[in-house]
Amino acid sequence: MDTRGIEQMIGELRATAQAASGKPAAQAPAQPGAVDFAQVLQSALKDVSAAQQEARGMARSFQAGDPNVNLQDVMVDLQKASLSFQQMVQVRNRLVSAYQDIMNMPV
């Protein structure tokens, strides 16, 4: 997963926190190839969804008796899908926490 978008968002949150506390925020130069955080997040969600769909498909094939699908591959794909989902949940939790911190800052 590409983390450049997440790092960019964290930088923006820090700049907002500094501005809210009255400290001048260090302006980062605009990067010509900057990645939109929303696009990165949406892409990551699509990747997680695709991993889950692929794992479910392999599990169905294994249950149907497909000789080209073995149990080890099914279990590995199911674990990958589970881990990627858990990772996205943690990213979401951190974003919600950061948003709440910013909203609770005195102006």
N, C-alpha and C positions, 0 to 999 in steps of 0.2 A: 504494500500500500504506500502510496506517495504521501509524505508528511509535509511537503512544502506549504500546502494550503493551511494546514493546522498551525504550523509555525507562524505563518503570516497572520492568522487570526489571533494567536496569542500575543504577537507583537502589537496588533491593533488594540487588544484589550489592555495591555500594559500602558500604551500611550493614552488611552482614555482614562485609566486609573490615575496616571500622573497628572493629566489635565484637570481631573476632578479634585485632586488634592492640592492644586495650586502650583504645582511644579511645572516648569516648561518641559514639554515632551520633546525628545530628540526626534527630529524628523528624518525618517529613512528616505533615501532617494527612491523615486518611483522606478520600479524595475520595468524595463520594456516588455518582458515576457512574464509579468506577474500573473499568477493563477488565481482565479476567483474561488474563494473558500466554499461558496455554495455549490459550485460545480464539482469541486473535489469531494465534498461530502456526498453529493448526489451520485457521483461515480462510485464512491466506496459503498454506498448502499446498494447500488446495482450489482456490484461485485459480490457482496454478501448474499444477495438474493440469488444470483446465478450459482454460487457455490452450494446453496441450500437446494436449489432445484436439481443440480447435477447429482448431489448426494442422494436425494429422494429417487431420482431416476435409476441410479445404480442399485439402490436397495430394492426397488420394484423389479428390476431385471434379475437380481439375484433370487428374489422370492419366486419369480416365474420360472426359475431353473435355467437361465441362460448360461451355457457352458463357458462363455467368454468373460464372465464376471466372477471373480473370486471374493471370498469373505473378507480377506485382508484389505483389498482395495476399497470395498464398501465401508469397512470400519474406519479406515484412514480418511476417506472423503467425508464421512459423517462427523468425525472429530475436527477436521479442518473447518467444516461449515459451522460447527458449534463454537469453535474458538473465534472465528471471524465475527460471529454474531455477538459473542461476549465482548469482544474488542469494541464493536460499534456501540454497544450499550454503555461501556465505560467512557467512550468519547462523548456520547450524548450526556451522560451524567456530569462530566467535567464542564461541558458547555453550559448546561443548565446552572451549575454551581457558579460559574464565572458570570453568567448573566445576572443571577440573583445578587452576587457580590456587588456588581456595578449598580444595580438598581437600588441597593441599600446604602450606597455611599451618600454622605451628606453633600449637598450642593452649596 
